[in-house]
Amino acid sequence: MKNVNSINELIKRFEEIVLEESNLIRNGSIVALKHVATGKYLSSIKNLRYTTGSKSQLVFIGSSEPIPNSLWKIEFGDELAAYTDNSIKLRHVKFNTFLGIFYHNYDNINHRWILDYYKSPSANHTEVNCKSGNDRYCNGNWKFNRSKLENYQGYLKSNDTIILCIMRVYDVNGNYIQNGQYEILRSHDIQFTVENDTFQEVVCHNERLGGNDEWCIELIHEVKIF
């Protein structure tokens, strides 16, 4: 009986290891990002653009289920993404554009280009958009941290609750920021309207961390694009 119990424990541990391995997010994995506070997914639609700011492909939180508009291919340098030192890109699966912030802005008053970031349509934070990876003025390099757990040593896996942040290198006056300044990806109840449709805003900010800044990353094992 003792040996049977040991075998059962061995089988159970083996199954746990297999499950852990299957939940690890690897370079090139397809993921969805669920906004924890609302239960809705980070989304983008190619033919919908902001009517303010950069007028680029807009980003919002939409469906309460992962659909093609809310699927992202996660890209990074190694096979697995460690919490200790990381940099990731999020490429939209359907439209092949990257999630990021855009800092080449035109000053309509003084009629000149300035190095500043576009503002979100409603909350006046930093606009988040999707653009081609070839755009030199778009930063699409994100860092992630484990929500509420500092100095976590593991690897990114499905259903982790994370904080995503991105570096801006120019201040509101267009001055270069040495070593950069990180802003946090957030969604909130503030909405904006495009083509008579209302969208829930997604922004980057440098304010106090809160519940609206938490995202649950989900590994998508079967992808259907239609």
Residue frames as qw, qx, qy, qz and C-alpha x, y, z in Angstrom:
[[0.000, 0.886, 0.465, 0.000, 0.00, 0.00, 0.00],
 [0.325, -0.762, 0.106, 0.549, 2.90, 2.29, 0.80],
 [0.377, -0.121, 0.601, 0.695, 4.39, 1.71, -2.63],
 [0.185, 0.636, 0.676, 0.321, 1.02, 2.37, -4.26],
 [0.147, -0.924, -0.242, 0.255, 0.74, 5.66, -2.40],
 [0.379, -0.556, 0.355, 0.649, 4.23, 6.61, -3.53],
 [0.329, 0.203, 0.702, 0.599, 3.39, 5.79, -7.14],
 [0.055, 0.818, 0.563, 0.103, 0.21, 7.83, -6.89],
 [0.251, -0.860, -0.013, 0.443, 2.14, 10.75, -5.50],
 [0.403, -0.278, 0.541, 0.684, 4.72, 10.37, -8.29],
 [0.245, 0.487, 0.707, 0.449, 1.98, 10.34, -10.92],
 [0.076, -0.908, -0.393, 0.125, 0.31, 13.36, -9.34],
 [0.318, -0.717, 0.200, 0.587, 3.57, 15.30, -9.31],
 [0.380, 0.016, 0.664, 0.643, 4.26, 14.32, -12.93],
 [0.144, 0.711, 0.636, 0.262, 0.82, 15.58, -13.93],
 [0.200, -0.904, -0.163, 0.341, 1.47, 18.85, -12.08],
 [0.383, -0.457, 0.428, 0.679, 4.77, 19.30, -13.93],
 [0.303, 0.322, 0.718, 0.537, 3.10, 18.62, -17.28],
 [0.004, 0.865, 0.500, 0.035, 0.39, 21.18, -16.45],
 [0.305, -0.800, 0.067, 0.512, 2.96, 23.76, -15.37],
 [0.391, -0.183, 0.581, 0.690, 4.93, 23.24, -18.59],
 [0.219, 0.535, 0.707, 0.407, 1.80, 23.57, -20.71],
 [0.100, -0.919, -0.367, 0.102, 0.95, 26.88, -19.03],
 [0.446, -0.486, 0.183, 0.728, 4.35, 28.49, -19.60],
 [0.453, 0.862, 0.136, -0.182, 4.20, 31.32, -22.13],
 [0.703, -0.136, 0.398, 0.573, 6.89, 30.91, -24.77],
 [0.007, -0.472, 0.319, 0.822, 8.28, 33.17, -27.43],
 [0.226, 0.029, -0.697, -0.679, 5.67, 33.30, -30.21],
 [0.022, 0.380, 0.889, -0.254, 2.77, 32.17, -28.01],
 [0.191, -0.490, -0.416, -0.742, -0.69, 33.56, -28.74],
 [0.203, -0.286, -0.684, 0.639, -2.15, 35.32, -25.71],
 [0.165, -0.741, -0.407, -0.508, -5.09, 37.44, -24.64],
 [0.227, 0.074, -0.477, 0.846, -4.94, 40.15, -21.97],
 [0.333, -0.674, -0.623, -0.218, -7.98, 40.39, -19.74],
 [0.048, -0.512, 0.253, -0.819, -8.49, 43.59, -17.78],
 [0.273, -0.155, -0.876, 0.366, -8.98, 42.27, -14.26],
 [0.148, 0.205, 0.422, -0.871, -11.26, 45.06, -13.03],
 [0.562, 0.301, -0.051, -0.769, -13.78, 44.72, -15.88],
 [0.693, 0.058, 0.718, -0.030, -13.23, 41.20, -17.21],
 [0.652, 0.735, 0.115, -0.145, -12.91, 42.55, -20.76],
 [0.825, -0.038, 0.297, 0.480, -10.08, 41.94, -23.22],
 [0.128, -0.658, 0.287, 0.684, -7.49, 44.28, -24.71],
 [0.633, 0.491, 0.582, 0.140, -8.51, 44.70, -28.34],
 [0.013, -0.541, 0.284, 0.792, -7.82, 46.56, -31.55],
 [0.644, 0.559, 0.522, -0.002, -9.45, 46.85, -34.98],
 [0.523, -0.042, 0.356, 0.774, -7.39, 47.86, -38.01],
 [0.132, 0.506, 0.475, 0.708, -9.96, 49.95, -39.85],
 [0.338, -0.880, -0.322, -0.086, -10.92, 51.90, -36.71],
 [0.529, 0.245, -0.213, 0.784, -8.67, 54.84, -35.93],
 [0.235, -0.581, -0.403, 0.667, -8.56, 57.55, -33.31],
 [0.256, 0.831, 0.354, 0.343, -10.13, 60.79, -34.49],
 [0.213, -0.956, 0.189, -0.063, -7.77, 62.70, -32.17],
 [0.624, -0.578, 0.486, 0.202, -4.08, 62.36, -31.36],
 [0.281, -0.373, 0.741, 0.481, -2.08, 60.16, -33.73],
 [0.713, 0.367, -0.081, -0.592, -5.17, 59.02, -35.67],
 [0.167, 0.348, -0.917, -0.105, -3.59, 55.56, -35.58],
 [0.609, -0.204, -0.731, -0.232, -5.24, 52.16, -35.14],
 [0.434, -0.577, 0.252, -0.644, -7.12, 52.49, -31.85],
 [0.383, 0.029, -0.881, 0.277, -6.83, 50.25, -28.78],
 [0.546, -0.378, 0.090, -0.742, -9.67, 49.56, -26.33],
 [0.150, -0.040, 0.958, -0.243, -11.09, 46.90, -24.06],
 [0.512, 0.030, -0.371, -0.774, -14.08, 45.22, -25.61],
 [0.774, -0.126, -0.516, -0.345, -15.40, 41.69, -25.54],
 [0.617, -0.531, 0.456, -0.361, -15.79, 39.66, -22.35],
 [0.933, 0.006, 0.345, 0.102, -14.48, 36.64, -24.30],
 [0.289, -0.510, 0.541, 0.603, -11.22, 36.34, -26.26],
 [0.702, 0.629, 0.324, -0.088, -12.01, 36.87, -29.96],
 [0.747, 0.338, 0.164, 0.549, -9.72, 37.46, -32.98],
 [0.129, 0.857, 0.000, 0.500, -9.60, 41.22, -32.33],
 [0.493, -0.792, 0.269, -0.241, -8.17, 40.52, -28.86],
 [0.961, -0.105, 0.109, 0.233, -5.42, 38.02, -29.71],
 [0.056, 0.923, -0.380, -0.031, -1.73, 38.96, -29.51],
 [0.905, 0.180, -0.248, 0.293, 1.48, 37.18, -30.42],
 [0.462, -0.862, 0.192, 0.085, 4.01, 37.72, -27.63],
 [0.779, 0.490, -0.194, 0.340, 7.62, 38.09, -28.75],
 [0.409, -0.859, 0.309, 0.004, 10.85, 38.20, -26.73],
 [0.251, 0.725, -0.637, -0.072, 14.48, 37.15, -26.97],
 [0.121, -0.291, 0.936, -0.157, 14.54, 33.84, -25.08],
 [0.307, -0.214, -0.884, -0.281, 12.34, 30.75, -25.11],
 [0.375, -0.668, -0.629, 0.132, 10.72, 31.75, -21.80],
 [0.025, 0.733, -0.015, 0.680, 10.06, 35.22, -20.33],
 [0.531, -0.242, -0.604, 0.543, 11.57, 35.67, -16.86],
 [0.234, -0.909, -0.341, -0.051, 10.17, 38.17, -14.38],
 [0.594, -0.559, 0.004, 0.579, 13.63, 39.30, -13.31],
 [0.095, -0.513, 0.351, 0.778, 14.66, 40.96, -16.58],
 [0.469, 0.422, 0.760, 0.154, 12.31, 41.14, -19.51],
 [0.204, 0.440, -0.188, -0.854, 11.29, 43.01, -22.63],
 [0.425, 0.330, 0.839, 0.082, 8.35, 41.85, -24.75],
 [0.225, 0.133, -0.340, -0.904, 6.47, 42.94, -27.84],
 [0.458, 0.367, 0.735, -0.341, 2.78, 42.34, -28.45],
 [0.091, 0.151, -0.612, -0.771, 1.94, 41.84, -32.13],
 [0.662, 0.224, 0.283, -0.657, -1.73, 41.78, -33.09],
 [0.522, -0.004, 0.837, 0.167, -2.40, 38.35, -34.58],
 [0.512, 0.646, 0.567, -0.022, -5.01, 39.47, -37.09],
 [0.306, 0.948, 0.084, -0.003, -3.49, 42.76, -38.25],
 [0.813, 0.149, -0.060, 0.559, 0.29, 42.29, -37.68],
 [0.065, 0.784, -0.121, 0.606, 0.65, 45.63, -35.86],
 [0.534, -0.031, -0.625, 0.568, 2.38, 46.25, -32.52],
 [0.405, -0.838, -0.366, -0.023, 0.94, 47.60, -29.29],
 [0.582, -0.036, -0.161, 0.796, 2.81, 50.73, -28.20],
 [0.058, -0.874, -0.239, 0.419, 3.03, 54.47, -27.76],
 [0.573, 0.540, 0.293, 0.541, 3.87, 57.02, -30.45],
 [0.387, -0.688, -0.167, 0.590, 5.93, 60.14, -29.85],
 [0.290, 0.048, 0.366, 0.883, 6.22, 62.04, -33.14],
 [0.066, 0.739, 0.611, -0.275, 3.71, 64.83, -32.74],
 [0.287, 0.446, 0.300, 0.793, 2.82, 67.88, -34.82],
 [0.124, -0.488, -0.401, 0.765, 2.36, 71.25, -33.11],
 [0.264, 0.671, 0.598, 0.350, -0.54, 72.84, -35.00],
 [0.152, -0.941, -0.182, 0.241, -0.08, 76.18, -33.24],
 [0.228, -0.770, 0.400, 0.441, 3.57, 76.69, -34.10],
 [0.803, 0.559, -0.098, -0.182, 3.45, 74.49, -37.22],
 [0.210, 0.632, -0.741, 0.091, 6.40, 72.28, -36.33],
 [0.852, -0.105, -0.511, -0.031, 7.16, 68.69, -35.37],
 [0.268, -0.661, 0.531, -0.458, 7.96, 68.11, -31.71],
 [0.476, 0.099, -0.867, 0.110, 9.08, 64.99, -29.83],
 [0.408, -0.147, 0.512, -0.741, 6.10, 64.48, -27.57],
 [0.064, 0.160, 0.985, 0.033, 3.57, 61.72, -27.05],
 [0.346, -0.338, -0.464, -0.742, 0.02, 61.89, -28.30],
 [0.310, -0.100, 0.593, -0.737, -2.69, 62.23, -25.67],
 [0.085, 0.303, 0.949, 0.011, -5.54, 59.77, -25.18],
 [0.070, -0.475, -0.520, -0.707, -8.92, 60.96, -26.50],
 [0.470, -0.722, -0.391, -0.324, -10.68, 61.40, -23.14],
 [0.709, -0.642, -0.177, 0.231, -8.43, 61.18, -20.07],
 [0.198, 0.936, -0.253, 0.142, -5.50, 63.14, -21.56],
 [0.699, -0.488, 0.489, 0.186, -3.00, 60.44, -20.59],
 [0.041, -0.470, 0.722, 0.505, -0.56, 58.91, -23.07],
 [0.797, 0.311, -0.100, -0.507, -2.35, 57.40, -26.06],
 [0.507, -0.217, 0.825, 0.120, -1.91, 53.65, -26.67],
 [0.661, 0.537, -0.131, -0.507, -2.16, 52.51, -30.28],
 [0.832, 0.014, 0.511, 0.214, -1.16, 49.85, -32.79],
 [0.333, 0.837, -0.286, -0.326, 1.38, 50.63, -35.49],
 [0.869, 0.411, -0.253, 0.108, 3.77, 48.94, -37.86],
 [0.808, -0.467, 0.059, 0.355, 6.99, 47.64, -36.36],
 [0.625, 0.305, 0.167, 0.699, 8.91, 49.70, -38.93],
 [0.059, -0.912, -0.163, -0.373, 7.77, 53.03, -37.46],
 [0.542, 0.242, -0.432, 0.679, 10.85, 54.58, -35.86],
 [0.162, -0.405, 0.244, -0.866, 8.75, 56.84, -33.61],
 [0.803, -0.348, -0.179, -0.449, 6.73, 54.03, -32.04],
 [0.047, -0.424, 0.834, -0.349, 7.93, 52.31, -28.87],
 [0.835, -0.125, -0.303, -0.443, 6.53, 48.80, -28.57],
 [0.520, 0.187, -0.754, 0.356, 8.86, 47.35, -25.94],
 [0.625, -0.601, -0.065, -0.494, 6.94, 46.42, -22.78],
 [0.184, 0.275, -0.838, 0.434, 8.10, 45.21, -19.39],
 [0.691, -0.438, -0.396, -0.417, 5.93, 43.10, -17.09],
 [0.022, -0.335, 0.734, -0.590, 5.87, 42.61, -13.35],
 [0.354, -0.351, -0.867, 0.015, 3.90, 40.21, -11.17],
 [0.329, -0.647, -0.130, -0.675, 1.03, 42.11, -9.58],
 [0.643, -0.668, 0.109, -0.357, 1.44, 42.48, -5.79],
 [0.923, -0.272, 0.115, 0.245, 4.56, 40.29, -5.70],
 [0.131, 0.917, -0.371, -0.069, 7.90, 42.10, -5.77],
 [0.062, -0.610, 0.788, 0.057, 11.11, 40.35, -6.86],
 [0.908, 0.109, 0.321, -0.248, 9.27, 37.30, -8.22],
 [0.243, -0.551, 0.720, 0.345, 11.81, 34.90, -9.70],
 [0.646, 0.212, 0.733, 0.013, 9.67, 32.66, -11.93],
 [0.130, 0.012, 0.637, 0.760, 8.62, 32.67, -15.57],
 [0.458, 0.164, -0.005, -0.874, 5.55, 34.18, -17.18],
 [0.049, 0.143, 0.982, 0.114, 2.69, 31.69, -17.42],
 [0.280, -0.435, -0.582, -0.628, -0.98, 31.59, -18.32],
 [0.489, -0.717, -0.468, -0.168, -3.39, 33.23, -15.85],
 [0.484, -0.205, -0.288, 0.800, -0.68, 35.32, -14.17],
 [0.011, -0.950, -0.313, -0.002, -1.95, 38.72, -13.09],
 [0.637, -0.001, 0.075, 0.768, 0.60, 41.26, -14.29],
 [0.028, 0.890, 0.082, -0.448, 1.39, 44.95, -14.61],
 [0.691, 0.398, 0.304, 0.521, 2.60, 46.13, -18.03],
 [0.137, -0.883, -0.001, 0.448, 4.74, 49.23, -18.38],
 [0.687, 0.525, 0.223, 0.451, 6.55, 51.01, -21.19],
 [0.459, -0.435, -0.026, 0.774, 9.29, 53.63, -21.30],
 [0.322, 0.911, 0.217, 0.142, 8.79, 57.14, -22.61],
 [0.698, -0.067, 0.013, 0.713, 11.96, 59.02, -23.48],
 [0.127, 0.355, 0.103, 0.920, 10.60, 62.57, -23.87],
 [0.013, -0.400, -0.634, 0.662, 8.72, 64.73, -21.40],
 [0.275, 0.764, 0.570, -0.128, 5.65, 66.88, -22.12],
 [0.061, 0.892, -0.127, -0.430, 7.94, 69.69, -23.34],
 [0.805, 0.578, -0.132, 0.033, 9.77, 67.46, -25.80],
 [0.053, -0.778, 0.608, -0.149, 12.91, 67.24, -23.68],
 [0.711, 0.184, -0.678, 0.023, 14.87, 63.99, -23.63],
 [0.715, -0.598, 0.202, -0.300, 14.54, 62.04, -20.35],
 [0.255, 0.532, -0.797, 0.126, 17.83, 60.44, -19.41],
 [0.062, -0.075, 0.964, -0.248, 17.25, 56.77, -18.46],
 [0.338, -0.301, -0.692, -0.562, 13.60, 57.21, -19.47],
 [0.372, -0.082, 0.505, -0.774, 10.41, 57.19, -17.45],
 [0.075, -0.167, -0.968, -0.171, 8.09, 54.19, -17.23],
 [0.512, -0.031, 0.081, -0.855, 4.35, 54.48, -17.62],
 [0.302, 0.042, 0.926, -0.222, 1.78, 51.82, -16.79],
 [0.252, -0.174, -0.711, -0.633, -0.88, 50.33, -19.06],
 [0.197, 0.243, 0.674, -0.669, -4.37, 51.04, -17.70],
 [0.178, -0.425, -0.629, -0.626, -7.99, 50.90, -18.66],
 [0.061, 0.200, 0.560, -0.801, -10.80, 52.67, -16.81],
 [0.288, 0.593, 0.720, -0.216, -14.45, 53.61, -17.07],
 [0.145, 0.669, -0.099, -0.723, -13.76, 56.63, -19.27],
 [0.653, 0.388, 0.625, 0.180, -15.05, 56.20, -22.81],
 [0.041, 0.484, -0.313, -0.816, -14.61, 57.82, -26.21],
 [0.681, 0.519, 0.442, -0.267, -16.62, 57.72, -29.43],
 [0.073, -0.371, 0.652, 0.658, -15.55, 56.87, -32.98],
 [0.284, -0.033, -0.725, -0.626, -18.03, 56.57, -35.86],
 [0.640, -0.340, -0.107, -0.681, -21.00, 56.59, -33.44],
 [0.854, -0.186, -0.478, 0.081, -19.54, 53.65, -31.50],
 [0.378, -0.825, 0.292, -0.301, -18.37, 53.97, -27.89],
 [0.794, 0.205, -0.499, 0.281, -15.12, 52.42, -26.70],
 [0.667, -0.739, -0.018, 0.094, -13.58, 51.99, -23.27],
 [0.275, 0.886, -0.351, 0.131, -10.28, 53.82, -23.19],
 [0.906, -0.202, -0.037, 0.370, -6.82, 52.25, -22.74],
 [0.118, 0.949, -0.202, 0.212, -3.96, 54.57, -21.75],
 [0.726, 0.017, -0.405, 0.556, -0.51, 54.73, -20.23],
 [0.285, -0.896, -0.039, -0.338, 0.02, 56.80, -17.08],
 [0.485, 0.291, -0.576, 0.590, 2.57, 57.61, -14.37],
 [0.482, -0.560, 0.131, -0.661, 0.12, 57.97, -11.50],
 [0.428, -0.351, 0.743, -0.377, -0.32, 55.77, -8.45],
 [0.246, 0.062, -0.936, -0.245, -0.70, 52.05, -9.18],
 [0.560, -0.001, 0.391, -0.730, -4.26, 50.75, -8.78],
 [0.630, 0.150, 0.747, -0.154, -6.70, 47.95, -9.58],
 [0.631, 0.715, 0.115, -0.278, -7.30, 49.32, -13.09],
 [0.178, 0.759, -0.599, -0.181, -3.67, 48.54, -13.93],
 [0.499, -0.243, 0.830, -0.053, -3.94, 44.75, -13.53],
 [0.671, 0.383, -0.398, -0.494, -4.12, 42.39, -16.52],
 [0.775, -0.158, 0.606, -0.082, -4.54, 38.62, -16.56],
 [0.286, 0.527, -0.657, -0.457, -2.50, 37.07, -19.38],
 [0.834, 0.083, 0.469, -0.280, -4.14, 33.99, -20.89],
 [0.151, -0.324, 0.816, 0.454, -2.44, 31.48, -23.18],
 [0.746, 0.372, 0.058, -0.549, -4.59, 30.65, -26.21],
 [0.533, -0.227, 0.794, 0.183, -3.96, 27.06, -27.30],
 [0.433, 0.408, 0.735, 0.327, -6.26, 27.00, -30.31],
 [0.027, 0.483, -0.051, -0.874, -6.40, 30.04, -32.57],
 [0.393, 0.545, 0.696, 0.255, -9.13, 30.67, -35.11],
 [0.046, -0.405, 0.091, 0.909, -8.83, 33.84, -37.19],
 [0.265, 0.530, 0.753, 0.287, -11.89, 34.81, -39.21]]
